[in-house]
Amino acid sequence: MRYFVELCYDGAAYCGWQRQRDAATAQQTLETALSTLLRRDTETVGAGRTDTGVNASYYVAHFDAADGIDCAHLTAKLNRILPPDIAISAVTPVAAEAHARFDAVEREYTYYITRRKDPFRRFSSWHYGAGLDVGAMNRAAAFLTTVDDFTTFAKLNSNNKTNICHIMQAGWQQEGDLLTFTIRADRFLRNMVRAIVGTLVDVGRGRYTVAQFEDIVRSRDLSRASAGAPAQGLFLSDVRYPANVFVRGKCNGNI
């Protein structure tokens, strides 16, 4: 039987989601907990990678186990034995062929910038106190929805089969001293969002005009992209599936 597990995690202590040989990852931590509770080695498949230090306010993975699992009971038990930086919201049975990665049709990332020093957001945002032209940043961000080749923001040696991505939404919102960037696409490349944010911030501070940003994107030249924004401000915030594959569940246990 296949199950989807919905979770969130603070990425500060992890070298990303993906299991690694000699480093702590969110995937490995979840698999250890599942294997302990299910009393058999249990592997998971996640909706995608997150880089070292990147967070997930919503993430989906799948695992296979025996039929008849009490999902609410398993959710509650997982939350008891997992460390405080990982929380499970639901475990849901799905069709045997459902796939957390390949069936996902959209993913969303959110990036947070604080304009003033905030000790309560120091691990979940980028403190950037210099003035930023948010209007210019939004005009530049809107251009991202008109192109599909993001080689400019593709990390070297990532072995991507293609750098084609289709962005449906990209824009900034400002509420007081907090700037929030939301970007939604069918897929993302490694380090892509952080590179985009870093380059958009350079538009906001006047290093690039909107026209120059558009030229940078069209150039397909990684050397022209700005340095990536710090990892702690980035969150994978949504993963969407067709309704016939998976419908986001409700909390099935005490967190």
NULO-107798 format. One record per atom (N, C-alpha, C): atom name; residue number from 1; x, y, z; residue in three letters. Coordinates in pm, whole numbers. Layout:
residues N
CA,NUM,X,Y,Z,ALA
...
//
This chain:
residues 255
N,1,86,-119,0,MET
CA,1,0,0,0,MET
C,1,89,124,0,MET
N,2,51,223,-77,ARG
CA,2,129,347,-82,ARG
C,2,59,456,-1,ARG
N,3,141,537,64,TYR
CA,3,89,645,148,TYR
C,3,163,774,114,TYR
N,4,88,884,111,PHE
CA,4,148,1017,102,PHE
C,4,157,1073,244,PHE
N,5,270,1133,276,VAL
CA,5,285,1198,405,VAL
C,5,310,1347,380,VAL
N,6,232,1430,448,GLU
CA,6,247,1575,439,GLU
C,6,321,1623,562,GLU
N,7,420,1708,540,LEU
CA,7,505,1751,651,LEU
C,7,559,1891,626,LEU
N,8,623,1944,728,CYS
CA,8,698,2068,715,CYS
C,8,826,2052,797,CYS
N,9,927,2130,759,TYR
CA,9,1052,2120,836,TYR
C,9,1131,2250,829,TYR
N,10,1203,2274,936,ASP
CA,10,1301,2381,944,ASP
C,10,1432,2324,892,ASP
N,11,1485,2383,784,GLY
CA,11,1600,2323,719,GLY
C,11,1735,2358,777,GLY
N,12,1739,2437,885,ALA
CA,12,1866,2486,937,ALA
C,12,1965,2374,971,ALA
N,13,1915,2264,1024,ALA
CA,13,2004,2157,1069,ALA
C,13,2033,2052,961,ALA
N,14,1976,2071,841,TYR
CA,14,1983,1966,739,TYR
C,14,2053,2012,612,TYR
N,15,2123,1918,550,CYS
CA,15,2183,1942,419,CYS
C,15,2080,1913,311,CYS
N,16,1966,1978,324,GLY
CA,16,1858,1962,227,GLY
C,16,1769,1844,258,GLY
N,17,1678,1815,165,TRP
CA,17,1587,1702,180,TRP
C,17,1657,1571,146,TRP
N,18,1730,1567,36,GLN
CA,18,1779,1443,-23,GLN
C,18,1877,1369,67,GLN
N,19,1856,1239,81,ARG
CA,19,1943,1153,160,ARG
C,19,2088,1164,112,ARG
N,20,2182,1175,207,GLN
CA,20,2324,1181,174,GLN
C,20,2401,1084,264,GLN
N,21,2519,1046,218,ARG
CA,21,2594,943,289,ARG
C,21,2642,989,427,ARG
N,22,2697,1110,434,ASP
CA,22,2763,1153,558,ASP
C,22,2708,1285,611,ASP
N,23,2581,1313,587,ALA
CA,23,2524,1439,632,ALA
C,23,2378,1419,674,ALA
N,24,2334,1495,772,ALA
CA,24,2196,1486,817,ALA
C,24,2104,1552,716,ALA
N,25,1996,1483,679,THR
CA,25,1897,1537,586,THR
C,25,1758,1511,640,THR
N,26,1662,1586,590,ALA
CA,26,1524,1568,633,ALA
C,26,1471,1431,592,ALA
N,27,1506,1386,472,GLN
CA,27,1460,1256,425,GLN
C,27,1509,1143,515,GLN
N,28,1637,1145,544,GLN
CA,28,1695,1040,628,GLN
C,28,1631,1040,767,GLN
N,29,1605,1157,822,THR
CA,29,1545,1167,955,THR
C,29,1404,1109,955,THR
N,30,1326,1140,851,LEU
CA,30,1191,1086,840,LEU
C,30,1195,935,820,LEU
N,31,1285,886,736,GLU
CA,31,1293,742,711,GLU
C,31,1332,664,836,GLU
N,32,1419,720,917,THR
CA,32,1457,654,1042,THR
C,32,1336,641,1134,THR
N,33,1255,748,1142,ALA
CA,33,1136,743,1227,ALA
C,33,1034,643,1174,ALA
N,34,1010,645,1042,LEU
CA,34,915,550,984,LEU
C,34,962,406,1002,LEU
N,35,1090,381,981,SER
CA,35,1143,245,995,SER
C,35,1129,196,1139,SER
N,36,1148,285,1235,THR
CA,36,1133,248,1376,THR
C,36,990,209,1408,THR
N,37,895,290,1361,LEU
CA,37,755,266,1395,LEU
C,37,694,150,1317,LEU
N,38,734,135,1190,LEU
CA,38,678,29,1107,LEU
C,38,756,-102,1119,LEU
N,39,869,-98,1189,ARG
CA,39,951,-215,1218,ARG
C,39,1002,-283,1092,ARG
N,40,1033,-203,992,ARG
CA,40,1096,-252,869,ARG
C,40,1162,-132,801,ARG
N,41,1268,-159,725,ASP
CA,41,1333,-50,653,ASP
C,41,1233,16,559,ASP
N,42,1217,145,571,THR
CA,42,1117,218,493,THR
C,42,1183,336,423,THR
N,43,1176,336,291,GLU
CA,43,1231,446,213,GLU
C,43,1119,540,168,GLU
N,44,1153,665,150,THR
CA,44,1056,763,104,THR
C,44,1101,824,-29,THR
N,45,1005,878,-102,VAL
CA,45,1032,955,-223,VAL
C,45,967,1091,-205,VAL
N,46,1047,1197,-215,GLY
CA,46,996,1331,-191,GLY
C,46,950,1401,-316,GLY
N,47,877,1511,-297,ALA
CA,47,826,1590,-409,ALA
C,47,937,1660,-485,ALA
N,48,1054,1671,-427,GLY
CA,48,1167,1736,-492,GLY
C,48,1275,1766,-391,GLY
N,49,1388,1814,-440,ARG
CA,49,1499,1848,-351,ARG
C,49,1479,1987,-293,ARG
N,50,1536,2007,-175,THR
CA,50,1559,2141,-125,THR
C,50,1707,2150,-89,THR
N,51,1765,2268,-108,ASP
CA,51,1908,2286,-82,ASP
C,51,1937,2292,67,ASP
N,52,2063,2284,101,THR
CA,52,2107,2295,239,THR
C,52,2054,2423,303,THR
N,53,1990,2406,420,GLY
CA,53,1941,2522,494,GLY
C,53,1807,2575,450,GLY
N,54,1753,2525,340,VAL
CA,54,1623,2571,290,VAL
C,54,1511,2500,367,VAL
N,55,1403,2572,392,ASN
CA,55,1292,2521,471,ASN
C,55,1178,2471,382,ASN
N,56,1086,2400,443,ALA
CA,56,963,2360,373,ALA
C,56,846,2382,468,ALA
N,57,759,2477,435,SER
CA,57,638,2495,513,SER
C,57,529,2399,468,SER
N,58,548,2338,350,TYR
CA,58,460,2230,305,TYR
C,58,540,2140,211,TYR
N,59,543,2012,244,TYR
CA,59,619,1916,166,TYR
C,59,541,1785,161,TYR
N,60,562,1708,54,VAL
CA,60,493,1580,38,VAL
C,60,595,1473,0,VAL
N,61,583,1358,62,ALA
CA,61,665,1242,27,ALA
C,61,575,1119,27,ALA
N,62,619,1012,-38,HIS
CA,62,542,888,-29,HIS
C,62,631,774,20,HIS
N,63,564,674,77,PHE
CA,63,633,552,121,PHE
C,63,537,436,104,PHE
N,64,592,317,99,ASP
CA,64,512,195,85,ASP
C,64,518,117,216,ASP
N,65,402,64,254,ALA
CA,65,393,-14,379,ALA
C,65,273,-107,369,ALA
N,66,253,-185,472,ALA
CA,66,142,-279,475,ALA
C,66,8,-207,472,ALA
N,67,-92,-275,420,ASP
CA,67,-227,-220,417,ASP
C,67,-282,-213,559,ASP
N,68,-374,-122,581,GLY
CA,68,-444,-116,708,GLY
C,68,-376,-34,815,GLY
N,69,-282,50,780,ILE
CA,69,-218,137,879,ILE
C,69,-318,237,933,ILE
N,70,-317,258,1062,ASP
CA,70,-398,362,1125,ASP
C,70,-324,493,1104,ASP
N,71,-368,571,1006,CYS
CA,71,-293,690,966,CYS
C,71,-288,797,1076,CYS
N,72,-398,815,1147,ALA
CA,72,-399,912,1255,ALA
C,72,-302,872,1365,ALA
N,73,-300,742,1397,HIS
CA,73,-211,691,1501,HIS
C,73,-66,707,1458,HIS
N,74,-36,675,1330,LEU
CA,74,101,687,1281,LEU
C,74,145,834,1280,LEU
N,75,56,924,1239,THR
CA,75,89,1066,1240,THR
C,75,127,1114,1379,THR
N,76,46,1077,1477,ALA
CA,76,73,1119,1614,ALA
C,76,205,1061,1665,ALA
N,77,230,934,1635,LYS
CA,77,354,871,1681,LYS
C,77,477,932,1613,LYS
N,78,466,960,1485,LEU
CA,78,578,1023,1415,LEU
C,78,613,1157,1480,LEU
N,79,511,1234,1512,ASN
CA,79,537,1365,1573,ASN
C,79,599,1353,1712,ASN
N,80,577,1242,1780,ARG
CA,80,637,1224,1911,ARG
C,80,785,1191,1901,ARG
N,81,825,1116,1799,ILE
CA,81,965,1071,1795,ILE
C,81,1052,1155,1701,ILE
N,82,992,1229,1612,LEU
CA,82,1072,1316,1525,LEU
C,82,1126,1435,1604,LEU
N,83,1237,1491,1562,PRO
CA,83,1291,1610,1631,PRO
C,83,1195,1729,1614,PRO
N,84,1212,1833,1695,PRO
CA,84,1119,1946,1691,PRO
C,84,1117,2022,1559,PRO
N,85,1219,2002,1474,ASP
CA,85,1223,2079,1349,ASP
C,85,1154,2010,1232,ASP
N,86,1085,1897,1258,ILE
CA,86,1004,1830,1155,ILE
C,86,868,1799,1216,ILE
N,87,761,1833,1144,ALA
CA,87,625,1805,1191,ALA
C,87,544,1741,1079,ALA
N,88,468,1639,1114,ILE
CA,88,381,1569,1019,ILE
C,88,239,1620,1036,ILE
N,89,174,1656,925,SER
CA,89,35,1702,934,SER
C,89,-64,1593,898,SER
N,90,-25,1500,808,ALA
CA,90,-119,1394,770,ALA
C,90,-46,1281,699,ALA
N,91,-100,1161,715,VAL
CA,91,-59,1044,637,VAL
C,91,-185,993,569,VAL
N,92,-179,975,437,THR
CA,92,-300,944,360,THR
C,92,-274,829,263,THR
N,93,-358,724,262,PRO
CA,93,-342,618,162,PRO
C,93,-377,669,23,PRO
N,94,-299,628,-77,VAL
CA,94,-323,670,-215,VAL
C,94,-312,547,-305,VAL
N,95,-338,565,-433,ALA
CA,95,-326,455,-528,ALA
C,95,-181,408,-537,ALA
N,96,-163,283,-569,ALA
CA,96,-29,222,-571,ALA
C,96,65,291,-668,ALA
N,97,11,350,-775,GLU
CA,97,97,414,-875,GLU
C,97,118,564,-850,GLU
N,98,56,619,-746,ALA
CA,98,72,761,-716,ALA
C,98,218,790,-680,ALA
N,99,269,905,-725,HIS
CA,99,411,936,-706,HIS
C,99,426,1080,-659,HIS
N,100,491,1097,-544,ALA
CA,100,501,1230,-484,ALA
C,100,579,1327,-572,ALA
N,101,675,1278,-647,ARG
CA,101,755,1366,-732,ARG
C,101,697,1381,-871,ARG
N,102,676,1269,-939,PHE
CA,102,641,1276,-1081,PHE
C,102,497,1319,-1105,PHE
N,103,409,1302,-1007,ASP
CA,103,270,1343,-1025,ASP
C,103,246,1489,-986,ASP
N,104,343,1554,-925,ALA
CA,104,326,1695,-887,ALA
C,104,321,1780,-1014,ALA
N,105,223,1868,-1023,VAL
CA,105,207,1952,-1142,VAL
C,105,250,2096,-1117,VAL
N,106,254,2138,-992,GLU
CA,106,300,2272,-958,GLU
C,106,371,2270,-824,GLU
N,107,472,2355,-814,ARG
CA,107,540,2377,-686,ARG
C,107,549,2526,-662,ARG
N,108,548,2564,-537,GLU
CA,108,555,2705,-501,GLU
C,108,664,2726,-397,GLU
N,109,744,2831,-418,TYR
CA,109,842,2873,-319,TYR
C,109,808,3013,-272,TYR
N,110,839,3039,-146,THR
CA,110,820,3172,-88,THR
C,110,952,3215,-24,THR
N,111,989,3341,-49,TYR
CA,111,1112,3395,9,TYR
C,111,1078,3518,91,TYR
N,112,1141,3529,210,TYR
CA,112,1111,3638,303,TYR
C,112,1234,3726,324,TYR
N,113,1213,3856,314,ILE
CA,113,1316,3955,343,ILE
C,113,1262,4049,450,ILE
N,114,1339,4070,555,THR
CA,114,1301,4168,658,THR
C,114,1382,4295,635,THR
N,115,1314,4409,640,ARG
CA,115,1380,4537,616,ARG
C,115,1446,4593,741,ARG
N,116,1410,4542,856,ARG
CA,116,1474,4584,980,ARG
C,116,1518,4460,1056,ARG
N,117,1615,4477,1141,LYS
CA,117,1666,4364,1218,LYS
C,117,1557,4311,1309,LYS
N,118,1531,4181,1298,ASP
CA,118,1424,4116,1375,ASP
C,118,1479,3988,1435,ASP
N,119,1506,3985,1566,PRO
CA,119,1567,3866,1627,PRO
C,119,1479,3743,1617,PRO
N,120,1347,3761,1596,PHE
CA,120,1256,3647,1590,PHE
C,120,1244,3589,1450,PHE
N,121,1304,3657,1350,ARG
CA,121,1301,3604,1214,ARG
C,121,1443,3581,1161,ARG
N,122,1541,3579,1250,ARG
CA,122,1679,3569,1202,ARG
C,122,1709,3436,1136,ARG
N,123,1633,3331,1166,PHE
CA,123,1656,3201,1105,PHE
C,123,1555,3171,995,PHE
N,124,1468,3266,961,SER
CA,124,1364,3238,862,SER
C,124,1347,3351,761,SER
N,125,1446,3440,752,SER
CA,125,1437,3548,655,SER
C,125,1577,3605,631,SER
N,126,1586,3688,528,TRP
CA,126,1709,3759,496,TRP
C,126,1694,3903,543,TRP
N,127,1779,3943,637,HIS
CA,127,1774,4083,682,HIS
C,127,1848,4167,580,HIS
N,128,1773,4255,511,TYR
CA,128,1831,4341,410,TYR
C,128,1779,4482,435,TYR
N,129,1861,4563,499,GLY
CA,129,1816,4693,546,GLY
C,129,1824,4804,444,GLY
N,130,1896,4785,333,ALA
CA,130,1910,4891,233,ALA
C,130,1778,4913,160,ALA
N,131,1761,5032,105,GLY
CA,131,1639,5064,33,GLY
C,131,1622,4980,-92,GLY
N,132,1499,4940,-120,LEU
CA,132,1468,4858,-237,LEU
C,132,1347,4917,-309,LEU
N,133,1354,4921,-441,ASP
CA,133,1242,4966,-525,ASP
C,133,1157,4844,-557,ASP
N,134,1053,4823,-476,VAL
CA,134,970,4703,-490,VAL
C,134,895,4705,-623,VAL
N,135,855,4822,-669,GLY
CA,135,787,4831,-797,GLY
C,135,873,4780,-910,GLY
N,136,1001,4819,-913,ALA
CA,136,1093,4770,-1017,ALA
C,136,1113,4620,-1003,ALA
N,137,1122,4571,-880,MET
CA,137,1139,4427,-859,MET
C,137,1018,4350,-911,MET
N,138,900,4405,-896,ASN
CA,138,779,4338,-946,ASN
C,138,772,4343,-1099,ASN
N,139,814,4453,-1158,ARG
CA,139,814,4459,-1304,ARG
C,139,912,4358,-1362,ARG
N,140,1026,4344,-1297,ALA
CA,140,1124,4245,-1342,ALA
C,140,1072,4104,-1321,ALA
N,141,1010,4080,-1206,ALA
CA,141,958,3946,-1176,ALA
C,141,851,3904,-1275,ALA
N,142,768,3999,-1321,ALA
CA,142,662,3967,-1416,ALA
C,142,718,3911,-1546,ALA
N,143,839,3953,-1581,PHE
CA,143,901,3904,-1705,PHE
C,143,927,3754,-1698,PHE
N,144,946,3700,-1579,LEU
CA,144,977,3557,-1564,LEU
C,144,864,3469,-1617,LEU
N,145,742,3519,-1617,THR
CA,145,628,3440,-1664,THR
C,145,619,3437,-1816,THR
N,146,705,3513,-1885,THR
CA,146,698,3522,-2031,THR
C,146,807,3441,-2100,THR
N,147,897,3381,-2023,VAL
CA,147,1007,3302,-2080,VAL
C,147,1003,3162,-2020,VAL
N,148,1078,3069,-2080,ASP
CA,148,1077,2932,-2026,ASP
C,148,1217,2872,-2012,ASP
N,149,1321,2938,-2062,ASP
CA,149,1457,2884,-2049,ASP
C,149,1528,2959,-1936,ASP
N,150,1562,2887,-1829,PHE
CA,150,1621,2950,-1710,PHE
C,150,1765,2903,-1687,PHE
N,151,1838,2885,-1797,THR
CA,151,1978,2847,-1789,THR
C,151,2058,2949,-1708,THR
N,152,2020,3077,-1716,THR
CA,152,2088,3182,-1640,THR
C,152,2091,3151,-1491,THR
N,153,1988,3083,-1442,PHE
CA,153,1976,3058,-1298,PHE
C,153,1997,2912,-1263,PHE
N,154,2055,2835,-1355,ALA
CA,154,2078,2692,-1331,ALA
C,154,2215,2671,-1270,ALA
N,155,2221,2599,-1161,LYS
CA,155,2349,2571,-1095,LYS
C,155,2435,2483,-1184,LYS
N,156,2566,2512,-1188,LEU
CA,156,2656,2433,-1270,LEU
C,156,2662,2288,-1222,LEU
N,157,2683,2196,-1316,ASN
CA,157,2702,2053,-1286,ASN
C,157,2582,1991,-1215,ASN
N,158,2463,2039,-1249,SER
CA,158,2342,1983,-1187,SER
C,158,2284,1867,-1266,SER
N,159,2338,1842,-1384,ASN
CA,159,2292,1731,-1469,ASN
C,159,2144,1740,-1502,ASN
N,160,2096,1862,-1527,ASN
CA,160,1957,1878,-1567,ASN
C,160,1937,1826,-1709,ASN
N,161,1830,1752,-1731,LYS
CA,161,1797,1711,-1867,LYS
C,161,1750,1830,-1949,LYS
N,162,1691,1927,-1883,THR
CA,162,1645,2048,-1949,THR
C,162,1641,2161,-1848,THR
N,163,1661,2283,-1896,ASN
CA,163,1648,2401,-1811,ASN
C,163,1518,2475,-1838,ASN
N,164,1424,2407,-1903,ILE
CA,164,1294,2465,-1935,ILE
C,164,1202,2452,-1814,ILE
N,165,1147,2563,-1771,CYS
CA,165,1049,2567,-1662,CYS
C,165,939,2664,-1703,CYS
N,166,818,2638,-1658,HIS
CA,166,706,2726,-1689,HIS
C,166,656,2791,-1560,HIS
N,167,683,2921,-1547,ILE
CA,167,647,2996,-1427,ILE
C,167,508,3057,-1445,ILE
N,168,418,3026,-1354,MET
CA,168,282,3078,-1361,MET
C,168,264,3207,-1281,MET
N,169,346,3225,-1178,GLN
CA,169,331,3341,-1089,GLN
C,169,467,3378,-1033,GLN
N,170,496,3507,-1027,ALA
CA,170,618,3555,-963,ALA
C,170,596,3700,-923,ALA
N,171,606,3730,-795,GLY
CA,171,583,3868,-753,GLY
C,171,613,3890,-605,GLY
N,172,629,4018,-573,TRP
CA,172,660,4061,-437,TRP
C,172,541,4129,-373,TRP
N,173,528,4108,-242,GLN
CA,173,430,4181,-161,GLN
C,173,503,4240,-42,GLN
N,174,463,4359,-3,GLN
CA,174,525,4424,112,GLN
C,174,419,4450,218,GLN
N,175,448,4408,340,GLU
CA,175,361,4435,454,GLU
C,175,450,4485,568,GLU
N,176,444,4614,591,GLY
CA,176,532,4672,691,GLY
C,176,676,4654,651,GLY
N,177,755,4595,740,ASP
CA,177,898,4573,715,ASP
C,177,928,4438,652,ASP
N,178,823,4362,616,LEU
CA,178,842,4229,560,LEU
C,178,811,4228,411,LEU
N,179,908,4181,332,LEU
CA,179,889,4160,188,LEU
C,179,875,4010,163,LEU
N,180,774,3972,85,THR
CA,180,751,3831,55,THR
C,180,749,3811,-96,THR
N,181,834,3722,-144,PHE
CA,181,838,3687,-286,PHE
C,181,777,3549,-303,PHE
N,182,679,3537,-392,THR
CA,182,614,3409,-420,THR
C,182,634,3374,-566,THR
N,183,679,3253,-591,ILE
CA,183,700,3206,-728,ILE
C,183,645,3065,-743,ILE
N,184,566,3046,-847,ARG
CA,184,500,2916,-869,ARG
C,184,532,2868,-1011,ARG
N,185,570,2740,-1025,ALA
CA,185,607,2685,-1156,ALA
C,185,581,2536,-1159,ALA
N,186,591,2479,-1279,ASP
CA,186,574,2334,-1290,ASP
C,186,696,2261,-1236,ASP
N,187,813,2325,-1240,ARG
CA,187,935,2265,-1188,ARG
C,187,1036,2377,-1164,ARG
N,188,1138,2346,-1082,PHE
CA,188,1245,2441,-1053,PHE
C,188,1379,2371,-1066,PHE
N,189,1481,2448,-1101,LEU
CA,189,1617,2397,-1107,LEU
C,189,1686,2419,-973,LEU
N,190,1793,2346,-949,ARG
CA,190,1867,2363,-823,ARG
C,190,1919,2506,-811,ARG
N,191,1897,2565,-697,ASN
CA,191,1945,2700,-665,ASN
C,191,1877,2810,-746,ASN
N,192,1778,2773,-828,MET
CA,192,1714,2868,-919,MET
C,192,1646,2983,-846,MET
N,193,1566,2951,-744,VAL
CA,193,1489,3056,-677,VAL
C,193,1581,3153,-605,VAL
N,194,1681,3102,-537,ARG
CA,194,1773,3190,-465,ARG
C,194,1850,3280,-561,ARG
N,195,1887,3228,-677,ALA
CA,195,1955,3310,-777,ALA
C,195,1862,3417,-833,ALA
N,196,1737,3381,-856,ILE
CA,196,1639,3479,-903,ILE
C,196,1619,3589,-799,ILE
N,197,1602,3550,-673,VAL
CA,197,1582,3649,-567,VAL
C,197,1702,3743,-557,VAL
N,198,1823,3687,-559,GLY
CA,198,1942,3770,-550,GLY
C,198,1950,3871,-663,GLY
N,199,1912,3828,-784,THR
CA,199,1918,3918,-899,THR
C,199,1806,4022,-893,THR
N,200,1689,3984,-847,LEU
CA,200,1579,4080,-831,LEU
C,200,1612,4185,-725,LEU
N,201,1678,4143,-619,VAL
CA,201,1719,4240,-516,VAL
C,201,1819,4340,-577,VAL
N,202,1904,4293,-667,ASP
CA,202,1996,4385,-734,ASP
C,202,1920,4483,-824,ASP
N,203,1807,4442,-878,VAL
CA,203,1721,4536,-949,VAL
C,203,1665,4639,-850,VAL
N,204,1620,4589,-735,GLY
CA,204,1560,4677,-635,GLY
C,204,1656,4780,-578,GLY
N,205,1783,4748,-572,ARG
CA,205,1881,4842,-516,ARG
C,205,1947,4927,-624,ARG
N,206,1905,4906,-750,GLY
CA,206,1952,4992,-858,GLY
C,206,2074,4944,-933,GLY
N,207,2123,4826,-903,ARG
CA,207,2238,4776,-977,ARG
C,207,2200,4745,-1121,ARG
N,208,2080,4690,-1142,TYR
CA,208,2029,4661,-1275,TYR
C,208,1897,4732,-1297,TYR
N,209,1870,4772,-1420,THR
CA,209,1737,4818,-1458,THR
C,209,1652,4695,-1491,THR
N,210,1523,4717,-1507,VAL
CA,210,1435,4606,-1547,VAL
C,210,1477,4552,-1683,VAL
N,211,1512,4640,-1775,ALA
CA,211,1555,4597,-1908,ALA
C,211,1683,4514,-1900,ALA
N,212,1774,4553,-1812,GLN
CA,212,1898,4476,-1796,GLN
C,212,1868,4339,-1735,GLN
N,213,1774,4333,-1641,PHE
CA,213,1735,4204,-1584,PHE
C,213,1681,4113,-1694,PHE
N,214,1596,4166,-1780,GLU
CA,214,1541,4086,-1890,GLU
C,214,1652,4035,-1981,GLU
N,215,1752,4118,-2006,ASP
CA,215,1864,4078,-2090,ASP
C,215,1946,3969,-2022,ASP
N,216,1962,3978,-1890,ILE
CA,216,2034,3875,-1814,ILE
C,216,1963,3741,-1827,ILE
N,217,1831,3741,-1814,VAL
CA,217,1755,3616,-1826,VAL
C,217,1769,3558,-1966,VAL
N,218,1757,3642,-2067,ARG
CA,218,1765,3595,-2206,ARG
C,218,1905,3545,-2242,ARG
N,219,2006,3592,-2171,SER
CA,219,2144,3560,-2207,SER
C,219,2179,3413,-2187,SER
N,220,2109,3346,-2097,ARG
CA,220,2138,3206,-2063,ARG
C,220,2282,3190,-2017,ARG
N,221,2329,3291,-1944,ASP
CA,221,2467,3296,-1897,ASP
C,221,2468,3304,-1745,ASP
N,222,2505,3194,-1680,LEU
CA,222,2503,3187,-1534,LEU
C,222,2591,3293,-1471,LEU
N,223,2700,3329,-1536,SER
CA,223,2793,3426,-1479,SER
C,223,2731,3565,-1464,SER
N,224,2620,3590,-1531,ARG
CA,224,2556,3721,-1523,ARG
C,224,2451,3729,-1412,ARG
N,225,2413,3615,-1356,ALA
CA,225,2318,3617,-1244,ALA
C,225,2388,3664,-1117,ALA
N,226,2313,3725,-1028,SER
CA,226,2370,3771,-901,SER
C,226,2392,3653,-807,SER
N,227,2464,3678,-700,ALA
CA,227,2483,3575,-598,ALA
C,227,2348,3534,-541,ALA
N,228,2335,3407,-507,GLY
CA,228,2209,3358,-454,GLY
C,228,2176,3417,-319,GLY
N,229,2049,3440,-294,ALA
CA,229,2004,3490,-164,ALA
C,229,2028,3384,-57,ALA
N,230,2045,3424,69,PRO
CA,230,2072,3327,176,PRO
C,230,1962,3221,188,PRO
N,231,2003,3100,225,ALA
CA,231,1910,2986,227,ALA
C,231,1799,3002,328,ALA
N,232,1826,3065,443,GLN
CA,232,1728,3061,551,GLN
C,232,1598,3134,519,GLN
N,233,1599,3223,419,GLY
CA,233,1477,3295,385,GLY
C,233,1385,3221,291,GLY
N,234,1429,3104,240,LEU
CA,234,1353,3033,136,LEU
C,234,1272,2917,194,LEU
N,235,1147,2909,150,PHE
CA,235,1056,2802,193,PHE
C,235,989,2740,70,PHE
N,236,993,2607,60,LEU
CA,236,901,2539,-30,LEU
C,236,766,2547,39,LEU
N,237,670,2613,-24,SER
CA,237,545,2645,46,SER
C,237,422,2573,-7,SER
N,238,433,2507,-123,ASP
CA,238,316,2434,-172,ASP
C,238,359,2335,-279,ASP
N,239,289,2223,-285,VAL
CA,239,304,2124,-392,VAL
C,239,163,2083,-430,VAL
N,240,133,2088,-560,ARG
CA,240,-4,2059,-604,ARG
C,240,-6,1937,-695,ARG
N,241,-115,1860,-681,TYR
CA,241,-135,1738,-758,TYR
C,241,-273,1740,-823,TYR
N,242,-292,1664,-932,PRO
CA,242,-427,1649,-986,PRO
C,242,-518,1586,-881,PRO
N,243,-644,1623,-883,ALA
CA,243,-739,1574,-782,ALA
C,243,-753,1424,-784,ALA
N,244,-730,1361,-900,ASN
CA,244,-745,1216,-906,ASN
C,244,-624,1142,-850,ASN
N,245,-517,1217,-819,VAL
CA,245,-397,1156,-760,VAL
C,245,-395,1175,-610,VAL
N,246,-416,1301,-567,PHE
CA,246,-405,1328,-424,PHE
C,246,-471,1462,-393,PHE
N,247,-552,1463,-290,VAL
CA,247,-612,1586,-240,VAL
C,247,-553,1613,-103,VAL
N,248,-501,1734,-85,ARG
CA,248,-438,1768,42,ARG
C,248,-527,1729,159,ARG
N,249,-469,1655,253,GLY
CA,249,-546,1606,367,GLY
C,249,-555,1706,480,GLY
N,250,-625,1669,581,LYS
CA,250,-635,1748,703,LYS
C,250,-549,1682,809,LYS
N,251,-519,1756,914,CYS
CA,251,-436,1702,1020,CYS
C,251,-499,1577,1079,CYS
N,252,-424,1466,1077,ASN
CA,252,-477,1339,1128,ASN
C,252,-409,1294,1256,ASN
N,253,-357,1386,1330,GLY
CA,253,-293,1350,1455,GLY
C,253,-253,1474,1533,GLY
N,254,-214,1455,1655,ASN
CA,254,-174,1569,1736,ASN
C,254,-30,1607,1709,ASN
N,255,-9,1733,1673,ILE
CA,255,125,1780,1645,ILE
C,255,186,1835,1773,ILE
//
